[in-house]
Amino acid sequence: MKKIMLVFGTRPEAIKMAPVVNKLKEHNERFATMVCVTAQHREMLDQVLSIFNITPDYDLDIMRNDQNLFDITTKVLNGLKEVFEEAKPDLVMVQGDTTTAFVAGLGAFYLKIPVGHVEAGLRTYNKYSPFPEEKNRHLLSALTDYHFAPTEWSRSNLLKENVPPESIWVTGNTVIDALMTVNSRQSTVAGQEKWIRYFDEEFNLKLKTQNSKLILVTGHRRESFGEGFDNICKALRTIAQERKDVMIVYPVHLNPNVRRPVKTILKGIDNIFLIEPIEYESFVFLMNESYLILTDSGGIQEEAPSLGKPVLVMRNTTERPEGIEAGIVRLVGTEKEDIVRNTMELLDDRMLYEKMSESANPYGDGRAAERITDILLRVIG
């Protein structure tokens, strides 16, 4: 029996790794599946673990207020040394581009443990955008033995970097697996009523009684801290003030570099709802209820098209160009005027809106975790 340890530390990683964890556990005669969380995020991570019924075997619990990249890197590396030496996994699986993912790959390399990378091969080739994620993912590829690329484009990036083709598989993105699982629970009348009631009671959003178009917003990228975030917030303020037919709902990330400008610039505007971070099921419901989504998140660029929601990406680069090529995503940057102009265009141009919302999602069909598990059964099982 091969021991596989999946290591993750943030909410997005947990969402994307949960389908892999649960699929691997279906093969307990072949694999001993272990989970180690670093808790690079704490509260938001725990919410996802609860939704997908995952109990970690190891928990480094590293999160501290105002932690920086040096703190995260050293705590994760030292913590994982002890975990890997005790558990002795035959394979370490990581996901995406977080500091946890890169450092887990580095720690596994130091102990000569093979590494599997879920969502491999995404690139902007700008080392500071997204920061530090672009270099985390790029460096991780040099340490990885099994590359699970979500698309042909990400596979082509790896091939250009001389990664052996026999070590790369195109699987789709596991975030679509997670989304479909949660969305199926909410598709019933009872499921919808539950979440409408929750938001009305918890946040007084009156989702079904207002005629407003809901704009869902997320923002948290490090490279936008400072002027970029100020611009994003000023754009949202302008949209809200000029368009009383919209309601903007913004679950505000816990990072102080996000919360300070958001609270300063957007607090007190009638049709902007600044709410605390919400767990994944609630967020999926809000995506379903939204008219369009403004985000700097990577995962939402992949998820929203499956729900038929146009996405405006408030970043200057994206490592997910497939959505732009498919016409379901627009890259609008962090300049106030560009964000406002593109949002107004989608609100007013019905033909453009329908074109974006009806395009096919290039990121997966909900079977990525199944493919990854089948590959592992063949190559290490």
URRANOR-V410100 format. One record per residue. N is the residue number from 1. RES is the residue in three letters. PHI is phi in degrees with one decimal (999 if undefined). NEAR is the number of other C-alpha atoms within 10 Angstrom. Layout:
n/res/phi/near
N/RES/PHI/NEAR
N/RES/PHI/NEAR
This chain:
n/res/phi/near
1/MET/999/11
2/LYS/-90.7/16
3/LYS/-95.9/17
4/ILE/-113.0/24
5/MET/-111.2/27
6/LEU/-100.5/26
7/VAL/-116.8/25
8/PHE/-154.5/31
9/GLY/-143.7/29
10/THR/-120.6/22
11/ARG/-59.3/22
12/PRO/-59.2/22
13/GLU/-60.8/23
14/ALA/-62.4/27
15/ILE/-59.6/25
16/LYS/-81.3/25
17/MET/-91.0/26
18/ALA/-55.8/25
19/PRO/-61.9/24
20/VAL/-70.6/23
21/VAL/-55.2/22
22/ASN/-70.6/16
23/LYS/-71.3/18
24/LEU/-61.7/23
25/LYS/-68.4/16
26/GLU/-70.8/12
27/HIS/-116.7/14
28/ASN/-72.4/12
29/GLU/-80.9/10
30/ARG/-111.6/15
31/PHE/-126.1/20
32/ALA/-96.7/16
33/THR/-95.5/21
34/MET/-122.1/20
35/VAL/-122.4/20
36/CYS/-121.0/20
37/VAL/-108.4/27
38/THR/-92.0/27
39/ALA/57.4/23
40/GLN/-54.7/25
41/HIS/-107.1/19
42/ARG/-109.0/17
43/GLU/-61.9/16
44/MET/-67.5/21
45/LEU/-65.9/23
46/ASP/-60.5/20
47/GLN/-60.1/18
48/VAL/-68.4/21
49/LEU/-57.1/17
50/SER/-66.5/11
51/ILE/-59.6/14
52/PHE/-99.7/17
53/ASN/56.5/11
54/ILE/-111.0/15
55/THR/-111.1/14
56/PRO/-63.5/15
57/ASP/-83.1/13
58/TYR/-138.2/17
59/ASP/-139.0/18
60/LEU/-77.0/17
61/ASP/48.8/16
62/ILE/-86.2/18
63/MET/-63.2/17
64/ARG/-136.3/13
65/ASN/-61.1/8
66/ASP/57.6/9
67/GLN/-68.1/12
68/ASN/-114.6/9
69/LEU/-65.8/10
70/PHE/-65.1/9
71/ASP/-60.2/13
72/ILE/-61.3/19
73/THR/-61.0/17
74/THR/-70.3/12
75/LYS/-66.8/19
76/VAL/-66.0/25
77/LEU/-64.0/19
78/ASN/-67.8/13
79/GLY/-65.8/19
80/LEU/-71.2/25
81/LYS/-56.2/15
82/GLU/-67.1/11
83/VAL/-64.7/17
84/PHE/-63.5/19
85/GLU/-67.4/11
86/GLU/-77.4/9
87/ALA/-80.5/14
88/LYS/50.9/15
89/PRO/-69.2/21
90/ASP/-85.3/19
91/LEU/-151.6/22
92/VAL/-107.6/26
93/MET/-108.0/25
94/VAL/-130.5/28
95/GLN/-135.0/27
96/GLY/78.2/25
97/ASP/-139.9/25
98/THR/-77.1/23
99/THR/-63.0/24
100/THR/-56.7/28
101/ALA/-62.6/28
102/PHE/-62.9/28
103/VAL/-69.2/23
104/ALA/-63.6/29
105/GLY/-63.8/29
106/LEU/-64.1/21
107/GLY/-63.4/22
108/ALA/-63.6/25
109/PHE/-60.6/15
110/TYR/-57.9/11
111/LEU/-100.1/12
112/LYS/58.9/11
113/ILE/-102.2/19
114/PRO/-59.2/17
115/VAL/-122.4/27
116/GLY/-111.5/27
117/HIS/-117.8/26
118/VAL/-84.8/28
119/GLU/71.2/25
120/ALA/-88.0/30
121/GLY/94.6/28
122/LEU/-72.5/24
123/ARG/-148.6/23
124/THR/-111.6/16
125/TYR/60.9/14
126/ASN/-122.6/13
127/LYS/-66.8/14
128/TYR/-104.5/14
129/SER/-150.8/21
130/PRO/-75.0/25
131/PHE/-114.4/16
132/PRO/-92.5/17
133/GLU/-61.8/21
134/GLU/-58.4/22
135/LYS/-75.3/22
136/ASN/-54.8/21
137/ARG/-69.2/23
138/HIS/-64.4/21
139/LEU/-65.1/16
140/LEU/-61.6/24
141/SER/-60.4/22
142/ALA/-70.4/14
143/LEU/-103.5/19
144/THR/-92.3/25
145/ASP/-101.6/17
146/TYR/-126.4/24
147/HIS/-103.5/26
148/PHE/-103.6/27
149/ALA/-85.3/26
150/PRO/-74.8/24
151/THR/-140.3/22
152/GLU/-64.5/16
153/TRP/-63.3/17
154/SER/-67.5/22
155/ARG/-62.6/22
156/SER/-64.0/17
157/ASN/-62.1/16
158/LEU/-64.7/24
159/LEU/-63.6/14
160/LYS/-62.8/9
161/GLU/-93.9/12
162/ASN/66.8/10
163/VAL/-72.7/19
164/PRO/-58.0/13
165/PRO/-59.8/12
166/GLU/-71.8/8
167/SER/-101.6/14
168/ILE/-119.3/21
169/TRP/-131.5/19
170/VAL/-91.7/19
171/THR/-119.8/25
172/GLY/84.5/25
173/ASN/-101.4/27
174/THR/-66.2/29
175/VAL/-63.8/30
176/ILE/-70.3/27
177/ASP/-58.4/25
178/ALA/-63.4/24
179/LEU/-60.2/22
180/MET/-64.7/18
181/THR/-61.6/15
182/VAL/-70.7/18
183/ASN/-63.6/17
184/SER/-65.8/10
185/ARG/-69.8/12
186/GLN/-95.4/20
187/SER/-76.7/11
188/THR/-78.5/11
189/VAL/-60.1/8
190/ALA/-63.4/10
191/GLY/-64.7/14
192/GLN/-65.5/14
193/GLU/-62.9/11
194/LYS/-57.9/12
195/TRP/-77.2/17
196/ILE/-60.2/19
197/ARG/-61.7/16
198/TYR/-60.7/14
199/PHE/-72.1/16
200/ASP/-64.1/14
201/GLU/-77.3/11
202/GLU/-80.0/10
203/PHE/-124.4/13
204/ASN/55.5/11
205/LEU/-84.1/19
206/LYS/51.0/13
207/LEU/-59.8/19
208/LYS/-98.5/11
209/THR/-103.6/8
210/GLN/-95.0/12
211/ASN/-91.6/11
212/SER/-70.4/17
213/LYS/-86.6/18
214/LEU/-85.8/22
215/ILE/-106.3/23
216/LEU/-93.4/23
217/VAL/-124.7/23
218/THR/-134.2/19
219/GLY/-162.6/23
220/HIS/-160.8/18
221/ARG/-68.4/23
222/ARG/-61.7/18
223/GLU/-68.8/16
224/SER/-97.1/24
225/PHE/-55.7/14
226/GLY/95.4/13
227/GLU/-59.5/13
228/GLY/-59.9/19
229/PHE/-70.0/26
230/ASP/-58.9/21
231/ASN/-62.6/20
232/ILE/-59.3/27
233/CYS/-65.8/22
234/LYS/-66.2/21
235/ALA/-64.3/21
236/LEU/-62.3/25
237/ARG/-62.3/21
238/THR/-63.5/15
239/ILE/-59.7/21
240/ALA/-63.8/20
241/GLN/-73.0/15
242/GLU/-86.8/11
243/ARG/-124.9/15
244/LYS/-76.4/12
245/ASP/-88.9/14
246/VAL/-119.4/20
247/MET/-123.3/24
248/ILE/-102.3/24
249/VAL/-113.5/20
250/TYR/-130.1/22
251/PRO/-71.3/17
252/VAL/-88.0/21
253/HIS/-56.1/18
254/LEU/-75.3/15
255/ASN/-62.0/14
256/PRO/-57.0/12
257/ASN/-69.8/17
258/VAL/-91.3/21
259/ARG/-65.7/15
260/ARG/-61.2/13
261/PRO/-67.3/20
262/VAL/-61.7/22
263/LYS/-67.7/13
264/THR/-69.8/11
265/ILE/-91.6/16
266/LEU/-109.6/19
267/LYS/-67.0/13
268/GLY/88.7/11
269/ILE/-90.9/13
270/ASP/-56.1/12
271/ASN/-102.8/20
272/ILE/-116.0/22
273/PHE/-108.8/20
274/LEU/-92.8/20
275/ILE/-118.5/13
276/GLU/-70.0/12
277/PRO/-52.6/16
278/ILE/-115.5/16
279/GLU/-74.0/17
280/TYR/-62.7/20
281/GLU/-60.3/19
282/SER/-63.8/17
283/PHE/-67.9/14
284/VAL/-61.7/21
285/PHE/-60.9/19
286/LEU/-63.6/21
287/MET/-59.6/22
288/ASN/-62.6/18
289/GLU/-80.1/18
290/SER/-76.1/24
291/TYR/-87.8/22
292/LEU/-152.7/24
293/ILE/-128.0/25
294/LEU/-109.7/25
295/THR/-154.5/23
296/ASP/-118.0/27
297/SER/-79.0/18
298/GLY/-76.3/16
299/GLY/-61.1/17
300/ILE/-67.6/20
301/GLN/-59.5/29
302/GLU/-88.7/25
303/GLU/-76.6/24
304/ALA/-55.6/24
305/PRO/-60.8/24
306/SER/-66.9/23
307/LEU/-101.4/19
308/GLY/73.7/23
309/LYS/-111.8/25
310/PRO/-61.6/27
311/VAL/-125.6/32
312/LEU/-106.4/24
313/VAL/-97.0/26
314/MET/-89.3/28
315/ARG/-145.3/23
316/ASN/-90.6/15
317/THR/-140.0/19
318/THR/-141.9/25
319/GLU/-89.9/16
320/ARG/-125.7/20
321/PRO/-75.3/19
322/GLU/-59.8/20
323/GLY/-66.4/22
324/ILE/-66.4/17
325/GLU/-63.5/11
326/ALA/-79.5/13
327/GLY/84.8/20
328/ILE/-102.0/28
329/VAL/-133.9/25
330/ARG/-121.6/20
331/LEU/-92.5/21
332/VAL/-113.0/23
333/GLY/74.8/21
334/THR/-120.7/22
335/GLU/-83.0/19
336/LYS/-53.0/21
337/GLU/-61.9/16
338/ASP/-68.1/16
339/ILE/-63.9/24
340/VAL/-63.1/18
341/ARG/-62.1/14
342/ASN/-68.1/14
343/THR/-66.0/21
344/MET/-61.0/14
345/GLU/-62.7/12
346/LEU/-68.7/19
347/LEU/-68.8/18
348/ASP/-103.6/10
349/ASP/-102.5/10
350/ARG/-65.3/11
351/MET/-64.7/10
352/LEU/-63.2/14
353/TYR/-59.1/19
354/GLU/-65.4/15
355/LYS/-62.5/13
356/MET/-70.0/23
357/SER/-78.0/23
358/GLU/-101.4/16
359/SER/-71.8/18
360/ALA/-74.1/15
361/ASN/-82.3/22
362/PRO/-85.1/19
363/TYR/-98.4/23
364/GLY/152.4/20
365/ASP/-123.8/16
366/GLY/89.6/20
367/ARG/-121.5/18
368/ALA/-64.9/27
369/ALA/-63.9/27
370/GLU/-62.7/18
371/ARG/-65.0/19
372/ILE/-60.2/24
373/THR/-64.1/19
374/ASP/-62.1/14
375/ILE/-63.5/16
376/LEU/-65.2/17
377/LEU/-61.3/15
378/ARG/-78.2/8
379/VAL/-94.6/10
380/ILE/-130.7/13
381/GLY/-69.2/15
